[in-house]
């Protein structure tokens, strides 16, 4: 079921007594980490209320093709593009006939015509209707178009008949929906990533900070999402847009970044510290703008900031913890020192003295430093590097967990 994490699913409900089971199906898909948007035909609303599905999915239910208010929110084409999977459960004989003939006479059929996502149908109808030659012809046509059929099951029916035509149970349908997706290397894992700089205020108009743009951390967040993880991105002030589907917590100072990193840390499997955190902050923040005086030299008093990644690594519920090392000389010596001093599992060392990599650039080159060896990864875009880093981190974290389990 981990394969459903972060997946965007349209659950279409058509008119049939099995529609009551769609409520449980919605709950199961949500519990497996999917974002569910329900689309109902008018007949479906005779069997179950949109309010129930809205409460369970946490999203407004879509019902009408020509509803100006709904179109202003998420229009039908936008909805069709949004979906990673369209699952129609129950799928009535009438709906299958309309879909087979290529009709677009309501929201659900129009969506099916417009989407590039896989479409799956869970037929539910009386056994005689299922056996009928027209239904079977429609099933053949739909299958030939690549539309998948989940079921129907065989057994006693609501009308008292026995035979093929029952909708599969919600647990089976949720599992079949999960099987439509490849398993990413971080499926079912929760990853926290810090990114960007921190800002340490001196007075209401000035702060201490650094040149981090957040590009490396944001690329890692995108790669982790693509690998199936739930991601919390804890970001200092940057101008980037957070990737879709991440929980982004915006912070300014190191102390705020620490609080957002430690919150729920017991649910975090992997922690990646890509942020450039200010090591020190002013001992006091002036209430008003500090005025220029007659002195030529001004003294600033600074106090050490908490070390975020070291705090995470020493936590009782310690996740697999990865730090970065941004150095301008003796890269590997300092990186190894950080690995040991901060008790990290892995350090990603980058040379920030080179303009074409490191702070603000679109590319980076790094060396992975762990207890036993160093692994260089050559210069490439931060996006591509992030994909490689996530694969490496996922592999090492899972090997690490297996070792722990052996004890
Ligand atoms: O954001 P970009 O412009 O894309 O640039 C990317 C980057 C250069 C910022 C990134 O690749 C990087 O190297 N990030 C870490 C920068 C840094 O602060 O390194 P450091 O060597 O000072 O810190 C070592 C590690 O401890 C880092 O993981 C850092 O996040 C963490 N740290 C440091 C201080 C502190 N108080 N708390 C921390 O968690």
Boltz pocket constraint, residues with backbone or C-beta under 6 A from the ligand:
constraints:
  - pocket:
      binder: B
      contacts: [[A, 194], [A, 196], [A, 211], [A, 212], [A, 213], [A, 214], [A, 215], [A, 216], [A, 217], [A, 254], [A, 273], [A, 274], [A, 275], [A, 276], [A, 277], [A, 278], [A, 279], [A, 305], [A, 306], [A, 307], [A, 308], [A, 309], [A, 310], [A, 322], [A, 323], [A, 324], [A, 325], [A, 326], [A, 327], [A, 338], [A, 348], [A, 350], [A, 352], [A, 358], [A, 359], [A, 360], [A, 361]]
      max_distance: 6.0
